[in-house]
Amino acid sequence: MPLGNRTDCKNAKYAGLWPASLSTCVANGIQEAFHVGFDFLALSLNHAKLGTGINNEHQALTPIRSDLDLNAQSWTSQVVGVASDFSRQISDDSGDSDRPNASASNAASCRFVSRVLGKELGWASYLGLQAVMLPSVERMTKDVAPMVAQAVSQALASKTYLQVWVQLPVALSLEDHSAYFGTWQLIRTLCNYHSQLRLCLMLGEDLPD
C-alpha cells in the first residue's frame, strides 16, 4: 500500500521509523525521516482523552497529541498509528484457563480489547490514517490472539479503507519464527483472511545471519 509517493529510493521497500521520542514537532520529524529514506512515522494512538486506561510508557513511543499537528494529506500519507499494547494488561488475567471464573474473565478481556481497539481505530479514522499497527505477536499468548482477531474483525466491519497491520518481529531462532508466524496465521484465519489485514515486519538492532 503506497501511503507515500516516493520518487527516490525506487528499489526500497515501504519502511517507516518508530521514534521513541521526538525532539522536534511531528512535521519536522516526518521530514527528517523522509530525508534518510523512510516513508512514514509510527505514532501511538493512545490519546489521554480516549480513556483507554492503558499506560503505554513501556512502549517508548511518541503519541499523537493533536489532529492540528499536521494537515490532512500528511496524516493520510506519512503517519501510521500504533495501537496500545493491551496484551500486557490482559495476559495475566486470561492465562489460567483452569480457574472457575476463567470464562467470565476471558469474556471481560474480549470486551476490553474491543473497547480499546474500537476507540483507537476510531481516532485513526478521524485523523484519516490509512493504517494502524497492532501489538507485536511476540507478546500475544494463545488466549489473547483470538480476542485480538475478534476485535479486529468487528472493527474492520465498519472501516472501509483502514488497514490493520500485525507486527511480526524478525526472529533470531527457528523456534521463535515458527511461534510468531503461527500467531499471525491464527489471527489471519480467524479474521477470514480479510483483505485489510496485513503483516508488518519489525526490524531490530539484531538480525539473523
N, C-alpha and C positions, 0 to 999 in steps of 0.2 A: 504494500500500500504506500504509494509515494505521497506522504503528507507534505513534504517539501519538494520543490522542483529544483534539483541541483544541476547546474550546467558544468560544474567542475567535478573532479573525483568520479568520473563516469563509471569506472570499474569497481567502485566501492559499494559495499552492501549498505542498506539503510541502517544507520547506527546512531545511538544517542548517548548523552552524557548524564550521569547520575550525580549531581553535585551535593555533597554533604552540607555545604553552606555557600551562600553567595556573598562576596564582599562588595557586590555592586547590585544594581537593580536587575530585575528579571530580563528586561530588554537588552541590557548590556551583556548579561550572562549568555543570552542566546547568540549574540553577535560574536562573542569570544569563542564559544563552542563551534559556531559555524566556520570561523576562520581557520580552525585547526582540523576541519574535516568532518565534524559531527553534524547530524541533521536535525536534532531536537534535544530539548532538555526534559528530563523526567522530574516532575514536581509532585509533592504529596497533595492528595485531595482532602486530607483531614483538617478541614477548617473548623475552628472552635465553635462557630455559630451552628454547625451541623448537629452538635450534641451527640456524637457517636459514642462517647465515653471511653475512647481508646487513646492511650498515651503513646505517641509514636517516637519518643525520644531515642529509643534504641535503634530506630531505623536510620538516624543521621541523614535525614532527607529534608531539603528545603521545601516548605509548604507554599501553596498558592494563597496569598493573603487577600487579594482583591481582584475583582474582574476588571478593574480600571488600570491594572499594571501593564496591560498590552491591548492592542487593538484586536478586532475580531479576526482578521486574517492571520495574525501571529498566533493567537490561541489555537486556531484550526490547523495551521501548518507547521508550527515549531515547538509545540508542547505536547507531551504525553503525560497523562495523570497516573499516579500510583496509588492504588487502594491501600487502606490501612492493613497492617499485619494482624488481623483478628485471630489468626491461628494460634498465636501465643496465649491469648486470653481464654480460649475455649478448650485447648488441648488437655489441660489438667482435669477439666470437668467432664470431658467426653471420652477419656481414655479407658475407663474402667467399666466394661460392659456387664460385669457381674454384680454390680450394685443393684439393690432393689428399686431404686429410683432412677436407674440409668436411662430408661426410655423417656421419662419426663425431662431429664437433664438434656438429652440429645435433641428433643423437640424444642426446648428453650434455646439451645445453641443454634439450631436451624433458624429460628425466628430472629436471633441476634445477628447472625451472618446476613440474613436477608435484609434486615433493617439497615445495617451499616452499609452494605453494598448498594442498596436502594438509594440511600441519601447521597453517597459519594458519586455514584453513576449519574444521579440527577444533577448534582453540582457540575459534573463533567459535561453533561448535555447542555446545561445553561451556559457554560463557558464556550461551547462549540467545539470541544475537543473531539478528535476522531478516534482516539484510542486510550484505553486505560489498562495498566498492568496490575494483575492480581499478585498477592504474596507468592513468594517462591515455593515451589513444590518441595524444596528441601526441608521445609518446616511443617509440611502438611502430613498429618497422620492418616491412617486408613479410615478413621472415623470422621475426620474433618473434611477430606476431599469430597465425599458425596454431598455434604452440606454446602460446600462451595459450588458444586455443579448445579445443585437445585436452585441456589440463589442466583447464579449466573443465567440459568435458563429463564427464570422469572423476569430478570432484569432485561434480557435481550428481547423478550417478547414485546416490549414496549419501546425498544430503541431500534430505529430503522437503519441507522448508519454507524452507530458507535461500535467500535471493535473492542474486544476484550482479549488481552494478551496474558498468557500464563507464563510466569518466569521459570525458566529451566536453566539452572547453573551448569557450567561446564564441569563435569565430574573428573576427578583425578584417578578414579578407580572404576573398573568394570562393574563392580557391585553397586556403587553409588549411581552410576549411569543407568543401570537396569531399574533401580528403585525410583529414580527421578522420572524416567521415561514411562514407567508403569503408572505412576500417579497422573502424569499428563494424559496418558491414554484412557485412564479411568474417567477423568473429568470430561474429556472429549467425547467418550462413548455415552456417558450419562446426559450430556448436552445434545445428543443425537447428531454429532458431527456438524454443529451449527457453523455456517459459513463465516460468521463474525467472530468466532473463537479462534485465536491464533496462538502460535508459540513465539516466545521472546527469549532468545539465548543470552544469558548473562555471562559476561567475560570478566574474570577477576584478575588479580595480580599473578596467580599461578595458573599455568595452562599445562595440559598433558603433553607428553612428547609425541 
